[in-house]
Amino acid sequence: MPLRAVVFDYGKVLCQPQPPAVREALATRLGAPREAFEAAYGRFRLEYDRGTLDDVAYWQSVAQACGRTLDAETALWLADVDARGWSHPNLSLVDWAGQVRQAGFQTAILSNMQRSLRQRLEELCPWLPEVDAAVFSSDLGYVKPEPEMYRRVVELLAVAPQEALFIDDVEANVAGARQVGLSVLRFTDVPTLRQALTAFPELPPIL
């Protein structure tokens, strides 16, 4: 089937990874060793992104896993710094998303994203490209790689899964999209993606 849409992950695709200084500031404020912090940060993240945990509950869970206790005020400070850390654009991909849409393809964002960032996305990320659909985990109560996420985005785009290309940095998320029927590319860096896109000559190149 002809390609009609390109779906972009947000974190580490349209936006850059959190700067190391942000991760260090979070661990320092929590009073936890960096390795323990990183493990706890990831351990509860999917439920945070699903919306099961709010800011305070998530950061208190992270703190407890690190052997610390945390008041609500500090939890909200951590949530703010964390959200801001996920607001730095990957300009090559942001610009290319705009070019893809100008070329006549539909575009979408499909992201696991906690509610506190989701609600501030326009404020923190005015650089986001214009898209035809956006699906966020905390709005649906599902997370990638659960199939409901992919089905929802193709439903909004009104395309068959086989007519959409999904780009994500996480192998499990790419595999989940493939199982639903989407074409997929795993993002690692711009040069690698540029090369991989030669398999889709109908798309504009990444400049």
GICOR-V102573 format. One record per helix or strand. SS is the DSSP state (~ for helix, > for strand). FROM is the first residue (numbers start at 1). TO is the last residue. If there is no record, write none. Layout:
ss=[SS & SS]
from=[FROM & FROM]
to=[TO & TO]
//
This chain:
ss=[> & > & > & ~ & ~ & ~ & ~ & ~ & > & ~ & > & ~ & ~ & > & ~ & ~ & ~ & > & ~ & > & ~]
from=[5 & 11 & 15 & 20 & 34 & 45 & 55 & 72 & 89 & 91 & 106 & 115 & 121 & 133 & 137 & 147 & 161 & 164 & 171 & 183 & 190]
to=[8 & 11 & 15 & 30 & 43 & 50 & 65 & 85 & 89 & 102 & 111 & 118 & 124 & 136 & 140 & 157 & 163 & 168 & 180 & 186 & 199]
//
